[in-house]
Amino acid sequence: MTDVLDPASPPDIGPGLELVPVRRLIERSPVARYELGPGDRILVAPGDAVTVGLGLAERQRDPRVEDGPPMAAPEDSDSPPLRAGDWWPGDGHEAGGPLRRRQPRSPAGELLHPAEGRWRIATGVHLDRLEAPTAGTVLEAIPGRGLTVRLAGRGLLGTMAVGIPSRGRLERVAGDIGLRGALDVGRAGTILVVDGRIDSEAIIRARATGVRGVVAAGLAGKDLRDLQGSEARQRASLQPLAPFAVLVLDGTVRRPISGPVAALLEALDGREVALVVDPPMLVFDPPVPEPDPPPADWVRVLGGEHAGREGRWLGPAGLRRFAAGVHLEAGTIALDDGQVAVVPLADLERFG
């Protein structure tokens, strides 16, 4: 049996089905990017093997720019010349006076650019440790810009994500109770898959109870902005930031999780998974679960009165007239309840 949504060879499709856009949800050995800024210290190098929980970088929560070491190295120094992007470890203390009163000549930080014979450096006091949520290999490490890591597992792609890459045990919230009704301290350390109602207040409460992430079909734009604002306020505080991320599978429109994706998430229930923000995806390690794959002619409705419904492709319907007098190319599908509907091709997707 082939992996769900990730066939080894393309299946035979019915006439006209090639007109329906294909949505590929599974990525083999995906590449994740971790954004860094000036003053963040990279702890790995290209080619390094990454394990779960390994420190990738130290992020400055409140970076500032200060004077660093002189541009000209001492004549008796054998160290290589300094370059922009190098990490400056600091250069000791001023002489004289009790040790507790001595001040650093220049703090540790990242070299930025020269000014008046000295380097300017980005430094800070409060550090947040960025840990690898899953295993992989470092492809690129650029100071001030970020890290690129090829992950060892496979990724279920979403449309957007926010937060800090995290890892936890996957748990599904069954039914329509929503995220609010599923929260308790016993779910600390988990990543919750929610098919019911979800909003920014419930997500913030979930983070406070120790949940490591939330996977939802859709999240309204207002809730997304509220969540980003809450994260910015927490980052401005002095408390350390715990890894927490929200993965949205279908964007801002609220509709049920698609059948093939729901089958995969059900097969992953109870396993350790990771959430990555760039690109937005849920990463899981082999062995890959093998739920029954959907039929080759299985399609999903994205918009209109049948949004979120799924069914079998019956064939092209030609040019049809829809609401507001718009004429669009359409297809005929048999919905899962037996109803036959004519839907614009732009409102359909199939999984490949």
N, C-alpha and C positions, 0 to 999 in steps of 0.2 A: 504494500500500500504506500502511496506517495504522501508526502507531507501536505497537510491542508494548506490551501492557498499558495503552495509552492511546488507545482508539479514538475516532474523531471522532463516531461515533454508536453507540448500544448495539446489539449484535447480537441476532438472533432466538435465543431460548432455548427449550429443550424444556419439556414440561409438568412442573410441580412444581419446576423448577430455581430459580425465584425464592425458594424456601424456604431455599436454601443461602446463607449470608452471603457478601457480596462483599468482597474485600480489594483496595483500591486501592493500588497500589505506586508509581505515578508521579505526581509533583506538577509542574505547570507553574508556572514562576516562584515557587518556594517562598520562604518567609520564614524566615530563620535568626536565632536569638537568641544573643547572646554575654553571658554573665553577668559582671558586674563588682562589685567591693566598694568600701567607703570607702577613699580614698587612691589608687584607680586613676585615671589621667589619660586622658580621652577625647581622641583626636586628630582626630576627624571631627565633622561637624555634619549634622543632618537635611537631606536633599536632595543631599548630596555623592555624586558618582559614585565607586565603589570599583573598583579594579583589583587583579589578582592580586598579592599581596605587599605591598600598601599597608598601612602601620601604622594599625590601628584604635584601639588603646589601649596604655597602658603599665601593666602590673599590678604592684602591690607584692607581693613575695614574703613579706615579714615586716612588715606595717604596724604602726605604733604611733601613739598619740595624744599630741600635745604642744601647748604653748601657741603660738598664732599671733599675728596682728596685733591691735592694739586695735580695738574695735568702732567707736569714733568716729574718723572720718577727719579729717586735719588741715584747718584752716579754709581754707588756701590751695590745697587739692587740688581739681582739677576732675574727678577720676575718679568714676564712679558708686558708690553705696553697695554694700558687700559683702553677699552673700547666701549662705545655706547651699547647698553644692554647687559654688560657684565654686572655681576653681583659684587658689591663692595661690602666686606665683612666688618668694617669699622677699623679704626687705627689706634686703639689703646686709650690712655688717659693723659691728661696734663700732669706735669711733675709738680711736687710740692703739696703740702697739706695732708690731712688725714685722708685715707683711701675713700671713706664714704662721702667726702666732699669733692672728689675729683670728677670732672665732667668729660665725656667723650670728645675727642677732637672733631670727629665726624661720625654720625651714627651709621649703622648698616643700612644698605638700600641698593636700589638699582641705578646704575649710571645712566643719566639722560643726555646731557650735552654740556660742553665746556662754556664757561663764562668767567671772564676776568682772571684767567689763569687757573681756575679750579673747576672741577666737575660739579654739576648740579645733580643731585640724587633724589629719587622718590623713596620716601621712608615712612614709617608709621610705628604705632605702638601695639594696636590690637590686631591680632592675626586670626584668620579663619582657615582651618586646614581643609583642603580639597582632597577627598579620598576617592579612589577608584571604585565605582559601583559594581564593576564586573571585570573579568580578566581580559587581557589583550596585549598588544604590542604598540609601543610609542612610535609613531611615524614622523612627527614633527614637533619641535619645541622651540617657539619663538618668544623671547622675552618681550613683555609688554603687549603681546597679541594673543597668544593662546597655545594650547596643546591639541594635537590630533592623534587619536588612538584607534587602531583597528581592533575591534572587539572580537572575542573568541566565539561568542554565541550567535544567536539570530535575533533579529529585531522585528517586532510588530509595529508598523509605522502608524503614526497619528497625524493630525493636522497642525497642532500647536501644543506647546508645553511651557510651563513656568515653574520656577523654583530652583532648587539645588539637586543635582543628580543623587539618587538615593537607591537603597536596596532593602528588600523585606520579603516576607512571606505573603504570597498572593491569596486574598480571600474575596469571595464574591458576596455581595449584599443582595440576597434574593428578594424578588417581589418588588412592590412599589413603596416600601417603607421609606426609601430615600436614605441619604447619608445621615440626617439628624437622628433617625430612629435606630441607626446601627452603631452609634458611638458608645463605647464604654472602655474602661481602662484595660480590659482584657485584650483589646485589639492593638495595643501598643506594639510597635515594630512591624506592623503589617502594611501591605499595599492593598487598598480596597477597590474593587471593581463595582461601580454603582450604576445600575440601570434605571433607577427611579429619580426622584426629584433631587436636585443638587443646587446649592447657591454658595456664595463666597463666605457667608457667616458660618455655615456648616463646615466648610473646608478649613477655615481658620480654627474652629473649635476642634476639628480632627487633628490638626497639627499640634494643638496644645495638649491633647491627650496622648501624644506619642506615636500617632500614626505616621508612617514614613512616606505615604503617597496615596493619590487618588486617581483612578482611571474612570473617565466618564465619556459617554457618547457625545454630549454637547455641553457647552458652557456659554451663557450669554455674555456679550461684550462688557456690560456693566459689572457683572460678577468678576470677570477677568481683570478689569481695571482695579476693582476693590482689592482683589487678591494681590496684585502687584504693589499697590499702595501699602498694604499690610506688611509685605515682605520688606519694602524700603524702610518702613518705620522700625521694624525689628532689627534691620541691619544697622540702623543709626543708634541702637541701644548698645549697652556694654555687655549684654549676655551673649554667649556663643550661639551661633545658628546651627540648629540640627538639620541634617539632610532631609528635605521634604520637597516633593515635586507633584505637579498635577499634569496628567496627560489627557488631552482631549482628542477623541478619535475622529469626530465628524465636524468640528467647527462650532459655530455659534447657534446653529439650528438644533433644537431639541428633537431627537427621534431615537427610537430604540437602537441598541447595538445590533449590528447586522448578524444574521444567523451564522455564517462561517466564522466570524470573529468571536461570537459568543461561544461557539463550540470549542475553539482553540483556548479561550480563557477558562472554560470549564475544565478542559484537560490539564491546564496549568494550575488549577486550584490546589493550594497547599504547598506549592514549590517556591523556592527562592527565585525572585526575579529582580530586575533593576529598571529604574526609570532614568532615561537620558533626555536632556532638554534640547540639544542641538546635534542631530535632527531629533524632532520629537518622536520617541519610540519606547516601547517596552522590550527589554532584552531578556532572553531566557537561554539557559545553557543546555547542550545535549545531555541525555537523549531527547529528541524532539517528540512530543506527543503526536499521536496519529488518529485524531477523530475522523469520522467519515467525511470525505470531501464533498462539497456541494456538486450537484449536476453541472455539466458543462454549459447548459442553457439557463442557468439560474441567474436572475438579475434582481436588482434592488432599485426602488423608486426613491429619488433624492428630494423631490419637491412636488408641490401641487397637493391635491386632495388626498392622494394615496402615499404621501411622504412617509418613508420608513417601512412600507410594505415590500414584500418580496414575492417572487413567483417565477414561472417558466416563460421563456421567450417563445412566442408563437410565430412571429414573422414580422416583416416591415409592413406598415400601414400606409405608407406614402405621405403626401402632403395633407395635413389636416388643419382645421380651424379650431383654435382654442380661445380662451378668455381674452377679452379686449380686441377681438378680431384679428389676432395674430395667427399667421399660417406657419406651421413648423413641420419638419419631417418627424414622423412618429412611428412607434412600434406597438404591436399588440402583445400583451402578456396575460397569462392566466395567474391571478393572484393566489396566495396560499389558501384562501377560503373558497376557491372555485370561481370567483368573479372574474370576468374578462374585461380588461381595461385597455384603453388606447392612451399612451403616454408619450410626450415628446422625447426624442432620443437624448436631448440635453439633460433630461431629468432622470436618466437611467445610468447605472453602472453595473459592471460585472467584475468578478474577481478572477485574477490570473496570476 
